Structures are given as C-alpha cells and as structure tokens.
Amino acid sequence: MSTVALLLYLRASELLPFGLFGLLTYVEPVLLAIVSITILGESLTPIDLLIYGPIAVALCPLGIENATARRHPAPPPG
C-alpha cells in the first residue's frame, strides 16, 4: 500500500502546479485529522489542537491567496 501511495504522490507532483501541490502537502495532516475524528471516531486532545489548529489557520490565507491568484492572474512582465 505504501508503494502505491508513493507512486501516486510522485505522479501528482508531476501533474499539479507547484503551488497547488505544495498547498496540498499542508492540507494533508488536517484532512487526516478530520477523517480520523469523523470516520474512525478518534478523540481530539488539547495537545492535538495545538498541533493541527495553527496548521488549519495558516491554510486559510494560503487558500484565499491561491483562489484570488487564479481569478486575477498577474500580467506578464515586460
């Protein structure tokens, strides 16, 4: 399973734009935490909030920046 995951990860790195791929690597831990809480029934401790909370908060401005950059692309230099 880990080999398949690694191959898919490498393929995604080739297909996706660098900025989006980088953003997804930050989203992964938060998504894993959400899945473990909602589907697997894991509990969230205060220490977990100290770890995943700042990551989730930092993703908001990154997502907004990415969305606005796609909506209003910068003019070419020159």
Contacts in CASP RR format, 6 or more apart in sequence:
PFRMAT RR
TARGET T0000
AUTHOR 0000-0000-0000
METHOD contacts of the structure
MODEL  1
MSTVALLLYLRASELLPFGLFGLLTYVEPVLLAIVSITILGESLTPIDLL
IYGPIAVALCPLGIENATARRHPAPPPG
12 21 0 8 1.000
12 24 0 8 1.000
13 21 0 8 1.000
16 24 0 8 1.000
19 66 0 8 1.000
20 66 0 8 1.000
23 59 0 8 1.000
23 62 0 8 1.000
23 63 0 8 1.000
23 66 0 8 1.000
26 55 0 8 1.000
26 58 0 8 1.000
26 59 0 8 1.000
26 62 0 8 1.000
27 59 0 8 1.000
29 52 0 8 1.000
29 55 0 8 1.000
30 52 0 8 1.000
30 55 0 8 1.000
30 56 0 8 1.000
30 59 0 8 1.000
33 44 0 8 1.000
33 48 0 8 1.000
33 52 0 8 1.000
36 42 0 8 1.000
37 43 0 8 1.000
37 44 0 8 1.000
END
